[in-house]
Amino acid sequence: MKFLNGMTLLLIYQLVGEIGVQLLQWSIPGPVLGMLLLFLTLLLRKGMLPSADVASTALLSHLSLLFVPAGVGMMVYFEHLAKEWLAIVVALVLGTVVTMAVSALVMRGASRLFSPETYRDG
């Protein structure tokens, strides 16, 4: 019963996120807003509900199954991928480089913020 209650709770947060995005006309996915609301709830509660813990653990244990639709999609659209392979590779490489650079800058800024005496010279 804990699993069912936890799944219901997670789906309610997703639904609230979807409704919130639609009402506010934001350009972010509803589940992202739902996850943010769940995160804020967990911060305010200072802990996890046991039912949500059971449901999230069960979902994480089967996470690899969620990659099956993506793999099937790649096989279905293989011809399109073969035609656009260069653009895809360039986007992946540039996206990775930009992500690594931004992550490094954020880490450097956070290190300076939380440890100013270490990085005083820059």
N, C-alpha and C positions, 0 to 999 in steps of 0.2 A: 504494500500500500504506500510505503514511503516513496518508491520509485514513481508511482503514478502521481502522487502529490507534487513531487519535485518537478516532473515533466510539465505538469499543469502550471506550476509557478513560472518555469522558464518560458513556456509558451505565452503566458499572460504578459510577461515583460516584453517579449517580442511583439505581441499584439499592441501593447501600449506604445512601443517604439514606432510601429507602422502607422498607427493612428496619429501620433504626435507629428511625424514627418509629413503626413498628408495634410493635417490641419495647419501646420506652420509653413508648409511648402518649402521645406529645406531640401537641399540636394544631397543628402546623405542617405544611405540605406536604413530602413526602419530597424532591422536587427541590430545595427551598430548603436543607434540611440537606445534601444532596449538593453543592450549590454552595458552601456554607460549608466543607465538608470539602476540596473542590477548592481553594478559596481558601487555606485553611491549608496545604495541601500545597505550593502555589505559593510561599507565603511562606517555608516551611521550605527548599524547594529553591532559592529565590532565582532563579527563572526558570521558563520554560515548556518543556515537552517539544516538540520539533519536530512530532511527529505530532498533538498536541493543538492546536498553533498552526494547522496546516493545516486540521484539522477545524473549529475554531471560526471561522476566517476564511471557510471555505466556508459555514458556517451563517449567519454574519452577512451575507454577500453576498446571501443569499436570504431575509433576515428579513421582507421585505414579504409574502412568500407565506404567512407564518404568520398574517397578518391576514385572509386569505380566509375561514377558518372562522368567525371572529367576525362578519364581514359577512354571511355566509350565515345565521348564527344570528339576526341582527337582522331579516333579511327573513322568516325562518320564524316568528319570534315578534313580528312587527310589530303584530298586534292587541293583544297583551298590553302592548307598549311604549306603544301609543297610549292604552290605558286608564290606565296608571300613569305618564304622562309627568311630572306635577307632582312626584310623589315622587322620580322619577329626577333631575329637574333640581335639586330642593332638595338631594338627597344629593350630587350632583356639585358644586354651588356650595359647600355647607358643607364637604365634604371638601377642596375646593381651598383654601378660606380657612383651615381648620385646618392643613392641610399647610404652607401658606405661613407661618403664624404659628409653628408648631413649628420649621420650618426656620430662620426668622429668629432664634428664641431659641437654637437649637443653634449657629448661626453666631456669634451674639453671645457665647455662653458659650465657644466654642472660641477666638474672638479674644481674649477676656480671659485664657483659660488659657495661650495661646501668646505673648501680648504684653501682660503685665500693666502695663508702664509706660505704654502708650498709653491704656488704659481704667481708670486708677486712680480717676478721679472717678465713673465710672458714668454 
